[in-house]
Amino acid sequence: MWGMERESFDLPEGFWLGTSLSAHQAEGGNFNTWTRWEELPGKIKNRDQSGDACRHWELFEDDFELLRWIGANTHRLSLEWSRLEPQPGQWSNEAIHRYRQMFESLRAKGIRPIACLFHFTLPIWFEDAGGFENEKGIEEFLKFVSRCQKEFGDLVSIWLTMNEPVVYALAAFGAGLTPPGKKDISLALQVVSNLFEAHGRAFAILKNANPSYQISLAHHMRILSPERRFWPLDFLFVKKADAIFNWSLLHFLNTGEVHFQVPGICDLKRRVPEAVGALDFLGINYYGRDYLSFTPLSEEKIKLNQTPNHLDVKTDMGWEIHPQGVDKILHGIKRYGFEKIPLVMTENGIADHDDDLRSQFIYEHFSNFLIGCKKYGLNAKGYLHWSLLDNFEWIDGFYPRFGLFEVDYKTQKRLPRKSAHYFRGIAEKKCVFKPIPG
Ligand code: BGC
């Protein structure tokens, strides 16, 4: 196997081991920008709608028992803004109460909660007022952050200000695949920079409220490769895309500066002094590799290929399984001088209905994370698997199955997959070991 001489790898002392979920993908019964998007024809595969999702809003207590069963000591969830503040300035006591119950339940089970303040969904009133397209949106978000700190800050000490700002902005404002469905790269980059600023300022608000909080954001990092290996334009394009997609956030956190320069599209600069060093750990979401092509004279100039033909083994979504990428990402992180910042894999997972690949997938990614951190002198602090349960996979609807536990959406029964047993073994042995095939 790639780069591995040993077959088991001890978890460092105090390691955060657990899973991640997001509100809209699991809770059910939400009413937000995505609910509205799901109603539009052609937006979601098989015309699925999130609907009841996993009914996690009611079943959270049982679900957290599953966490205990697999031996997790950490769980990441997100706070659904549209539930907490359904109308501007009107907060729901019921929603506050329920999230408090969730955090209390986790803590009572010895599981540290991580609260993410923005995971792709927004209140409709916020998006209709321009959302993160403008400065007003940043201010509104900061009010939300501050209120969440007041409501939950005695139960939560680890915060993610947001999930994947670059992915959110590019999908929602560049590719037009997710709400609000705009197709304007320059606007998308403007939104990225607004979100970076929002992160820096949210970090400051939380830190001022309680200096012992550990605060970060979850940053999606991917390996980007040229689709046509001998086509220079693909190479140049990949270089630019990699700089923006993977590394602009790290540059921003080091310097407080954003500079997006795309010839003929935008030249955008911003300085946010409070963002310098605005992280106590770095959250990395890693899934795999994409192939990019750039053909300026074609109608669709840029193509992103996530489902290459040349692979023998793929996830159910056709994505490449590329654990080697973890090493490349860590190497890059080292180059940005992040040796002292603890690293947490805040998401890593696979759509694998039959569960034939998941345990091996976890083994290869998790061990590469531990090996790479050692190799580059980085601090491996946590691994959170995506996901505890099967859940609503955005534009792909319910068919991708990412859970350690299978969800029967008709009965809402949860069933442990083989990989849930494997994960439990990791927690028990406190080491990542090669799974037994079959
Ligand atoms: C997102 C999750 C999503 C997962 C799998 C991540 O980028 O944060 O919400 O379910 O990818 O596609």
Residues whose N, C-alpha, C, O or C-beta is under 5 A from the ligand:
A	BS01	BGC	none
